[in-house]
Amino acid sequence: MDSKILLGKILQRFSDKRVVKIEDYNSFGYLKETGNAVFVSREAGQDTRVPFDKILTGIEAYQTNPDLYNSGPAELRSFGITHVTSPVWSLLHLLTMQEYSH
């Protein structure tokens, strides 16, 4: 599936749920969206801008290597996702592993 369609699904689920929480990790709250980023509140830290291009990079990484889905947030650093690794990882987990392979 096209990565931009998957981005749209992630953003819709985040907007609907208002919070993304993965067990054993900090939660992130939905604040707002702009044309190129989503702003999140951090359970531990300051509000953060998460650029769509970073989420798209993560989507493409999961599509190319589905085993990454079961890895922790640090694995995304090798794809150039830094400073927003945890929120991107959490957002990516709003979709199932199967959704990245269709």
C-alpha positions, 0 to 999 in steps of 0.5 A: 500500500502507498506510504502516504495512504498509511500515513493518513491512516496513522494520523486518523487513528491518532486523531481519533484515539487522542493518545498513543500508548505502547506497553512499557513505553511513555505515551504521546498525546495528539495536539494538532496537525499542520500540512507537514507535521503532527504535534504531540505531547510527551508523557515525559518531556516537552511538546514535540513537532513530528514531521510527516517525512519522518513518519513516512521514512518509518513506514517505508522501513517497515514495508521493506523490513517487516521484522523492524515492527517487533524491534524497539524505537532505537532501530529507527535511528539507522534510517535517519529518524533521530530526536523524534524516534519514540513518538514515530515508533509509537505512531507506527504501531497504530497500524498492525504489522500486516497493514504494512505488507499489503 
